[in-house]
Structure formats: structure tokens, C-alpha cells
């Protein structure tokens, strides 16, 4: 037998196996080598291009690194290590909560609004304007568009530097290690071409003497570089529309709502767990006056700092006054080493002495710099002179105490920081400087008013602080301010009323009567009167109660500007009584005011939704967005089957479930014995740590989809648009399967039906004009025709995440959705997902899987990621190559020999010679046609089809060669050995191949790409 096998395989099975093994081992090497060669040319070109650009490659990396270092930390002077063990300032990414802005009829994302061409960023002190700009810088670092480099220019530098903005911008790039000539050339080039996005931060920090000059420079800069995007930030009170004609978009930063407050507290790094954050949030809910303070990001940062780590025991209960907060924070920061028992770092100087130094320094700096504007920046000479003046009163000698005290204040207090190696120092926040200056003047109202009369705008906040910290009567100060003829200055008297320690009742009543009478007056464009009255209404005092009652009465009156202002004031108050009064009103304006009250309004809104079936109340709970609101929405999922309340609640809950705090609350609340919704049970599979959400997620999906999976058809409920109004984003784990697995009303028309494809072809051409055309090897494994393949490529190109690609592809998306009869509900599901996820789903449904039902099982396994099937894959390849070698080596040899009249192994040709010649010609010809048709001329549909047909012919010819090999084996050694060998090899190959395919099917789940695109960066 062995001799017969040697005749068939002269080198033996071992030799054949060895050759197959060598080929298998070398295959990955040659595949990688070919891929690298294909990519080498464009990669080299990209590197060359980056080196030739003014900023690119290493230079751009240096600037990114510099931006990351400068903007990655929250530096507010309240960030040093606590007993919890965290070190240094918290990361901006770790604690940042997206800011909202005031829009017509509600709130919008402030960062999105800033991405227009020109914008003014306005907000109250501590509203987070500078942090928003820093976060925009970090967003670019994490993968933003290099065609528009962002750069921050601090406008307070204009008080001491005559340099033009171009020079200040160039210095930013020089600081990152780019040489001066290259940086200057880059800045000039990019300014001219619109390649910079310039953030001018702190217009309110420009002094009176320089303000008009800086305004004029901003105007000239904006006109000269018209193609550049620009943002100017400023305190609302300091801006009077000076740049309105050039920066016509005003983005006014809104206060934190309840959802933002809770999210910020949950992200604060020094809180041990979410329970601590929830407990503090509940404490804020129970104290409306404290809640008003917490709506400021700066004040909320102070609250979080004082209530985290091991500090609560040393600072005591939280105050409900802004001034008392600052007093508590400053006292703690100056004496925390002793309070926290840090014996290794105990300061040498008493906290009271350091407080006096900072107060005197703040007053000196604010008084001298009101005209210059550089209120936060202090020279070392000024710092030393202030300490030198106070040392005799401390009974301390100048040497060595002057330098030691300066170093201790800077290094240990975090209220003031070194900004350029000891030459200049800066108060960590302007509001802290204003507070310290007010403390220094707490017994000297005459000096306070002298400063205010000379420069009302820079001293406005200091006067408010003074009313809260003075130990005497505020009546004379407030009366003088109130008697001013300027309405903007009069409003300061109302604001002081909320902070004042003591004021004569007659004056207080006069102020209240004056502003209550002018509530909603035309001159109050900023809503300062409403906000001031709302702050007073938050108090539990008799005065606060009287103001609250007057506002409720105004809110119950007829529609007018006065009523609108009263609604705004009640919202600011945050009182439960205000929420109950607003819930009794039935108009849209009152409803918007009620939802703006946040968690305070949750119970009133829930009653309106459940008892009266009010859909607006359901939507309002979604706008409130807190865990408490989400729990109320979850309870409505089982209210009326597929009715409007339940379906609207489902849409809003799908949006809120993107918030981890909401998911935790829902997971704890989830009903234990509620049956799952059949086909939708697997929606939340894979997240075993949140099993309670499986029930809720399944119910949400069932309601949004109108039970379409269960009926096997498109539900008519999916065309009812009222349920998803106002919902612009939903959780990807709900949105992805609902769209990917949805059934569409119509099938795609035949490829030859050109009229039906006219709109699609037009949109494809428009997209290709921006994104280019697909390469020749486009996605052949999934396409059914060239048009489908082009769609598949367009939605999968690397340019998809860019704004340009989104604008080019959205019309094609809309046209495809309309052609296939996709319901309004499923279209809303798609659009509520991030753009990159939308693109992946469009690619999937319109370029690969036309039937959604085929993807439902794949979604059930989407979270599975098995290890690569290396062993089964190796077995399949080895067995397959052995079969191929036998077929081609033995069968091919006999076929070619028959064509030429040879006699291998002393065997004659199998069949007539013309058959051998014909088969040889067919194999060679089909191979040439397949290669040429598929690889060289695939721009023509007929060539591609011819190539595919030729490839099928090749497969049939391979079967013939395999049969010829078996027949040759029979002629040599009989049927048993060839058939047995073929059966073993084929069985092993097929079994290993099936196992490999099943594992790879899970690994290559087509839904993985959409799920990965939805994952946070």
C-alpha cells in the first residue's frame, strides 16, 4: 500500500503536509507585507505634507500638549488635597458638566451655540464662561478639526501690553516650543485663511482707561480676519452691546438646573460614592436659599469642596449666604493644616494675620487697578509692600518674616497663585478678590462709596459683598445707590437688599414697592429685576414671604410682560409654594416656568401627567432630567398600555437613561415582578451589573416601537409624532437595535428602475463631490450592486465624523429614508443617535442588510466577544490546502498531460483529448476573465458581472480537478485510499470551517461598529 501511495505522491504525505504548513505560516507575512506596501505611499505623502505645513506633525503635537497642560485642571483655589487622598486640582474632564444657555422657550447647549461664526459669551460672575472655553480647547485636543486651531487670548493682558492680538496669539504658539519665525508665519497664514478659532476671554477684565481701545481693536481684528471664527466672553453686567453689529449671536450662560447640579456632585472626585452626592443634593433641595447659590458653578464648586473628604467636620453646616460661604472657604483654606491635623505642614503664621494681608492686598489692588482692569494680577513688589506695612502691627521683623509669609500664603492658601516664577501673582478668582476687598472695608462705608462713585462697574460686586459682610447698617449705602437716576445702578439696590445684614424697613419697603411696580418693565432686558425679586422670594423671612405672595398674585394675572417676569422670579425662588402655584396655571408660559424649577416641580408635574393625562407634564419631567423625575416617568410606562402618556414617557426616559445617575436610580426602583416584553427582552442584554434596567429598557423599547417586533409588521403608531417631540437624543442601547432591526414599509426598487433612483443618484453625486468616489475594491462582500456599494462606502468613509461629511450625507440619508418608507418614529430614533452611529446604521441597513429581522438575533449577541478561533482556523486552512494540492497537483497534472498526450504514472488521459484541451482552456480563460473583470475593469457593471461568473466557473472546474484526482487515485491504488483520504481532509476542513465561521460571526457582528461608535471617548 505504501508503495502505491508513493506512486501517487512521490514525496509522501509528509512532504505535502510540510509544504502546506510552510504556506500557512507564510500567508500572514505576505498579507501584511502587501497591505503595508499598499499603504506606504499615501502614508509617506501625509508625513511629507505635515512636515511642510506651517504647523503639523511634531509642531502640532507640541501645541496640543501645551493646550492639554494649560487647560486640563480646574484651578479655583479650592482644589488641594483633602484627607481622602486625592492630590492636586481635579481634572476639568472629570468634573465638567455641559453648560446650558438661554434660548427662546427653554435651554440649549452652550458649546453648540458657540460653534457659529461669531459669538458673545455672556454670564454672571462664576457662571463658568472661562471653563467652557477651556473645555472647548480640550475637545479639540481629543480629536478636533486641525483645519481650525483654537487659541485663547486673555484680554486682561491688554491692560499692561500694547501688543496687537496677532502678537499675543503668536506667543501662545511660541510657548509650546515652536520657534518664533515659524509661529509668526503660521499665525499670519491661518488668520488670512480662517484657520484659527480665537477665544477672547474676559472683556470685563479690561480697565476703564483701556476699554474703548480694546473694543476698537476687537472690531478691527474681526473685520480684517472675517473668515476666522471668534468668541468674546464677558460678564453680562459689563457688556452693553458694543460689538453687536459684528458679534450678533449672544450666548447667555444659564444657571445650573437640578440635573446639572446632581451630575456635578456625582462627578466630584472627593465624594466617596454616589450616596454622598445624593445626600448633599437632598440638603440643597431642603434649603431654597442655599439652592439659589448652588446654581452658580463657582458656588457649587465651593459647596462640593467644603463638603467632601474630611472637611465637613471642620467647617460645620453649610451657610445659605454667598458672603458667608466665602468667609467659610477663606477661613478653612488659611487654617486647614491645623483644622485637618496636618502636623507636617502646619503654617508658621496665624490664619487671622494671613487674612489681613490678603484683604489689604485685594483692596489695594482693586482700588489701583479699577482703571487699568488687571484686577486679579499683582506684582511681587506690591505684594511685598502690603506685607511690609502690616508686619509692625503683627510685632514681626521684616527679615525673615516678609518672604516667609509671602511664600506661605501663596503655597498653602490657594487663594493667590504664582503665574510667572515669582514676578507676578494672581487671585484665583475675581469674585474672591472682590469679597476680600469688601471685608477690608467692612467698617468704612465712605471709602467704599468713594471707589464706587469713581468706577461703578468694577466695584458693583464688591458693594454687594460689603452689604453682606459689614457689621453695621447698610441703609446709607443702599439709599445712595437706589437714588441714582440710572436704572441699571438702581437694580444694585435690589440685589443688595437680598444680601444686607441690616437695612431700615422703610427703605426696604420703598425698594420693593418700586421694583414690584416695575416688574417686567421695558428697560429690564436682562431680567435683573425678576432675578433680584426671585432671590428675595427664596427666603423664609417675612420679607421673602411678602415678595413671594406678590409674585404669585402677578403670575395669576392676565398675560403681559409683568406676568412673564413674575413667572421668571418664581422660578428663581425655588420654593415649593411657587411650584404649587405654577402647577395650578394652564398656559404654556407657566408650564415652561414650572419645568425650569427642576426637582421642586417633579411631584406637581407627575400629578398633572397621571391624574389628568397631561402630555406637556410628561415632557417637562424629561426636561427636568433628574433621577427623581426619571423614576416618576418609569412609573408611567405601565399607565395606559400603548397610550400617549406611556409612549411619551418612554421616549423621554430613553433620553434620560444616558445619565449614569438616572440608570442607578432606575435600577434600584425597577419593579421586581413585572413581566418582560417578549421580543424586546434582549434590548439591555450584556449589562449584567444593571439587571433591574432590563425590565424598564424592554418596556421602553416596546412602547417606542409600538410593539412592532411582536406583530412582525410596522406599527401605525410609529407615525404619531407627538410622542417624541422635544427628544433629541436617546440611549444607544435602545436606539441602535430599534432602528437596525426595524422593518421598512417598502423594498428598494430594482436597480434598473432609473426613475425610482433619480433622487438617490442625485444625492450620491452631491456627497461624492465632497467625499470623493469609492475605490475599485469597494465592499464586494456585502454589495448587491454598484449603487448599494457606493452608499456603503460613503457612510463608512473616514471623513464621516467631520461637519463637512455630515452636511454632505444628511440629504442622502433623508432621501433613502423616504424611499424605503421609514416611519416618522424610526426616523426620530435614528436622528436621536450620535451622527457617527447614524452613519454606521445607514451603512448597515442600506448597504448590507435590507431586512431588519435578520439583525435581531445578532443584537442578542452584540456584547459577546469570543477569542479569535486560531486553532480551528489553522486546521481548516491546512486541510483545505491539502485538498487543493491534491486536486491541482494530481488532477491538474493528469488534465494537462491528457491535453498534450503525456502519460504520467503510466496512465492514459481521462476521456478524449479534446475534452482535456477544452477544460484546460476553460480554466485558464476563466481565471484571466475573473482577474481582469474584478480587479481591472470594475468601473463597468458588465465587467464585474463577467468576473463573478468566471469565478463561479473556476469553482466548478476545481470540482472537476478534484474528481480527476480521485479517479487517478482509483486507477493507481483503488477507491478505498483516495476516498478515505478525501473524506478525512474534507470532513476536518468543513468541521473546522463551520466552527471558525460561527466564532467569527460573533466576533464580526455587524452591529459592533455602531455600538463602538456610540461608546464615549
Helices and strands as residue ranges (DSSP letters): H 2-8, H 12-52, H 58-71, H 92-95, E 100-103, E 106-109, H 110-114, E 118-123, H 129-141, E 149-154, G 155-159, H 165-174, H 180-193, E 196-201, G 203-205, H 208-224, E 229-235, G 236-238, E 249-252, H 258-267, H 274-285, H 288-294, H 297-306, H 312-315, H 322-339, G 343-345, H 351-369, E 377-379, H 380-394, H 398-413, E 416-418, E 424-427, H 430-440, H 445-454, H 456-469, H 475-482, H 487-499, H 505-517, H 528-537, H 542-555, H 561-573, H 576-583, H 588-595, G 598-601, H 602-612, H 615-624, H 627-635, G 636-638, H 644-656, H 660-669, G 678-684, G 688-690, H 692-704, H 708-711, G 716-719, G 721-724, H 732-740, H 754-771, H 786-794, H 803-819, H 824-831, H 835-847, H 853-860, H 870-885, I 886-892, H 893-900, G 904-906, H 913-931, I 932-936, H 941-973, H 975-1003, H 1008-1014
